[in-house]
Amino acid sequence: FGSYHNLARADELIENKAESFIQVKQAGEFLEKNLGKDEGYLSPGTSAEMQYHSSRKNFGSDIVNAVSNPKIKYAVVSGFNPMPEQYTKFLQENQNKFKPVQVYFIDKEQKQPILIIFEIVR
């Protein structure tokens, strides 16, 4: 009986967590669809997961130099992991260089964004 209870509980936990990072998966799919094989993006947070779901190159977090690199098309901001201060500060101070193209929310009411993809405007 104890083993069955543990298995049932494990199954319940897996089912509840299955959608916990769905926004990262959706963002990765967006990037894969909207980037050429030789293009990439910046994502200092959720970088391994994003690269897995996008099958595209993550150029890391050097946002200052990314603006002049034509191979880097998008910059990603994620609330799932801490973002480098220089990264977010540069985004805030150079809003004319970044156009939000995809926003993913953590809540059903879509009032709390958790992940944003910005297109780098050149």
Phi and psi in degrees as a GROMACS rama.xvg file:
@    title "Ramachandran Plot"
@    xaxis  label "Phi"
@    yaxis  label "Psi"
@TYPE xy
-62.3565  -41.2139  GLY-2
-64.8172  -41.3962  SER-3
-63.0329  -42.4347  TYR-4
-61.2553  -43.4192  HIS-5
-63.6928  -40.8389  ASN-6
-66.0555  -42.017  LEU-7
-63.5151  -41.0255  ALA-8
-66.736  -42.1332  ARG-9
-61.1558  -42.6813  ALA-10
-62.4884  -41.584  ASP-11
-61.8735  -44.6096  GLU-12
-62.4071  -43.5417  LEU-13
-61.9121  -45.3751  ILE-14
-61.6177  -41.5436  GLU-15
-68.7894  -31.9268  ASN-16
-89.5492  -10.9461  LYS-17
-56.3394  -33.696  ALA-18
-103.531  10.3009  GLU-19
-67.5821  -26.4391  SER-20
-121.502  31.798  PHE-21
-59.8203  -31.28  ILE-22
-64.0907  -36.5081  GLN-23
-66.3957  -42.394  VAL-24
-62.6441  -46.5238  LYS-25
-62.2884  -41.1181  GLN-26
-64.9439  -42.1705  ALA-27
-60.4956  -41.1115  GLY-28
-65.0794  -39.0622  GLU-29
-60.2601  -46.9521  PHE-30
-62.4567  -42.9381  LEU-31
-60.4755  -40.9821  GLU-32
-71.0078  -31.6755  LYS-33
-108.186  6.12971  ASN-34
-119.845  141.21  LEU-35
-73.2474  164.899  GLY-36
-58.7183  -29.4607  LYS-37
-96.0691  2.41317  ASP-38
-100.859  165.518  GLU-39
-152.085  -164.365  GLY-40
-148.415  170.806  TYR-41
-108.258  134.687  LEU-42
-157.607  89.3599  SER-43
-71.4139  -25.3829  PRO-44
-102.008  146.416  GLY-45
51.7941  35.7834  THR-46
-65.7678  -44.6364  SER-47
-66.7075  -42.8897  ALA-48
-65.019  -42.1046  GLU-49
-64.4154  -43.1663  MET-50
-65.0984  -38.6741  GLN-51
-60.4477  -48.1357  TYR-52
-76.7567  -21.8786  HIS-53
-96.2288  -24.7692  SER-54
56.8281  28.6366  SER-55
-126.499  162.397  ARG-56
-77.1972  132.274  LYS-57
-96.2331  118.493  ASN-58
-86.0241  8.35469  PHE-59
90.2982  -128.919  GLY-60
-134.063  10.1171  SER-61
-79.7159  75.5264  ASP-62
-70.0875  -29.4895  ILE-63
-61.8443  -47.2314  VAL-64
-81.404  -18.1209  ASN-65
-64.1645  -31.7197  ALA-66
-59.3495  -31.4075  VAL-67
-97.7573  1.6069  SER-68
-98.6536  109.218  ASN-69
-66.4632  -15.0271  PRO-70
-78.4468  -16.8453  LYS-71
-98.6698  112.166  ILE-72
-99.807  -27.9958  LYS-73
-133.605  153.858  TYR-74
-122.863  131.682  ALA-75
-110.614  136.496  VAL-76
-117.348  126.651  VAL-77
-125.959  135.588  SER-78
-88.503  0.268922  GLY-79
-76.7449  -25.9379  PHE-80
-135.878  156.946  ASN-81
-61.4261  140.873  PRO-82
-104.198  142.208  MET-83
-60.1993  137.563  PRO-84
-58.9427  -41.4052  GLU-85
-61.4272  -37.1627  GLN-86
-62.8569  -54.2595  TYR-87
-68.9772  -35.3876  THR-88
-63.7008  -43.1078  LYS-89
-63.6549  -40.2629  PHE-90
-59.8438  -46.4108  LEU-91
-65.8931  -38.6658  GLN-92
-82.5077  -10.5113  GLU-93
-130.788  46.8817  ASN-94
-59.6701  -25.5079  GLN-95
-69.8794  -13.8623  ASN-96
-98.3528  -2.32077  LYS-97
-134.81  121.32  PHE-98
-111.605  118.837  LYS-99
-65.5296  127.556  PRO-100
-117.812  -21.9228  VAL-101
-145.222  134.256  GLN-102
-129.381  130.767  VAL-103
-117.03  134.471  TYR-104
-107.699  154.237  PHE-105
-91.563  -18.7353  ILE-106
-115.219  156.059  ASP-107
-67.7028  -27.6109  LYS-108
-75.9155  -8.79611  GLU-109
55.4734  51.4362  GLN-110
-115.968  -13.7456  LYS-111
-120.051  93.6328  GLN-112
-67.301  140.526  PRO-113
-117.796  -20.8676  ILE-114
-151.58  130.355  LEU-115
-129.753  135.153  ILE-116
-107.784  124.17  ILE-117
-107.464  134.822  PHE-118
-83.7408  136.113  GLU-119
-81.6972  120.767  ILE-120
-89.6941  125.434  VAL-121
